[in-house]
Amino acid sequence: MDPSTASDVLTVHGGTALSGEVRVRGAKNLVPKAMVAALLGHGTSVLHNVPDISDVRIVTGLLEAHGVSVTRGADPDTLVLDPASVERASDAAVEAHAGTSRIPVLFCGPLLHRLGRAFIPDLGGCKIGDRPIDFHLDALRAFGAVVEKRPEGLLISAPERLRGTHIRLPYPSVGATEQVLLTAVLAEGVTELSNAATEPEIVDLIAVLQKMGAIISVHNDRVVRIIGVDRLDGFTHRSLPDRLETASWACAALATGGDIRVVGAQQGEMMTFLNVFRRIGGDFEVDDTPGQESIRFWHSGGQMRALALETDVHPGLSTDWQQPLVVALTQANGLSIVHETVYEQRLGFTEALNRMGAQIQLYRECLGGSACRFGQRNFQHSAVISGPTKLHGAELTIPDLRAGFSYLIAALAAQGTSTVHGISLIHRGYEDFEAKLSALGADFEMGVAG
Ligand code: EPU
């Protein structure tokens, strides 16, 4: 969507403490992948707790282009996926999804197993670094696939059945780990993956695949072993909750001095974040009564504390928690340090926060923690945040999903009015966030204020 269209703009009047209740559904970083896994099965799959976000709509379109029937179940948040008539999609139908998401690359393994061929359009996703797919392609080649680069995308083929193999990832990439899982489950023989990512969404994807009939074991030291099987069936699964959206609402409570109960959130996936939240000075309360799980986040007053943070692969602090935390840290007392070690360019969004009155200085050096792979490569990947600073309204253009929600938090915490452009990016990962903001008492309107 053109960021300048009126429907893509939100005018936010800041200064209100957000309080009330919001619900989070299934994780954006699991649900689309479980949908892709359904392609591997011979029967129908049923996925519960599916959020209404644009990443789900994109994967639905791609699955339908390949002959998979995707329908809503009895509950609106249930999807029924039937891959009985999988067929080759026209390259044009696939190309229509170019630049919209990173998920299409995960269709490779399932399509190679089903059809012997996969066409992958140019990928999209958030602009937070180079985001290459070399690990994915190297892994596919190791299974025996042939990769051809074409101007409109990648054509990947499997002249014969893919074979299990040994793969060591240069970095524990989430997407490349998923690529290996979705390919190895039906490959002939055993696959051993070293230096795998073990994010909660990956563990949930492994649970989905195991329900389908796959044999996957997770070992110490980031090793995953997969014994290939000849056939997989459908699954019935309820997605784990979205821990990234949960943290975003937690930071909104912290930055606005509010009190938000996030219904559907669970403590297990949030522990690293909850430690940081408490150290900054936030309070939380977990309700783990089965069927009514929630976490309530609030700030009971007094000065918030500055601290040093470093993002990392799980079980470290997720990079997707970093941006909303940075907004909250503009209100903490003292100097905070944030070292971003997952993406080389995920701190550029702070320039707009500085225009709102924040004091954030970026550095190329690895600050506050261990040296990371970006240290020698001239990327501004460390930040020093001096707080507390009063924020004031500004004109903001959203660069990526998490920065987008973080700009909303900043605009809500600021005095005065902000105009936020490009909000369709937020719809990629936050279901119906406008209704949730209204329920929390936020003062905003669609479009540019008259
Ligand atoms: N990388 C490579 N080569 C590859 C793959 C990755 O160099 O072939 C590098 C990346 O450039 C990056 C690092 O490895 O520096 C980690 O990337 P990873 O593959 O783990 O990320 P991803 O799978 O593309 C998923 C999430 C991201 C989340 C990251 C890290 C989805 C759809 N996306 O991306 O989520 O930040 O893992 O946890 O699952 C978000 O939700 O806002 C988001 C960006």
Boltz pocket constraint, residues with backbone or C-beta under 6 A from the ligand:
constraints:
  - pocket:
      binder: B
      contacts: [[A, 28], [A, 29], [A, 30], [A, 102], [A, 103], [A, 126], [A, 129], [A, 130], [A, 131], [A, 132], [A, 133], [A, 134], [A, 135], [A, 136], [A, 137], [A, 171], [A, 172], [A, 173], [A, 174], [A, 175], [A, 176], [A, 197], [A, 199], [A, 244], [A, 318], [A, 319], [A, 320], [A, 341], [A, 342], [A, 343], [A, 344], [A, 401], [A, 402], [A, 429]]
      max_distance: 6.0
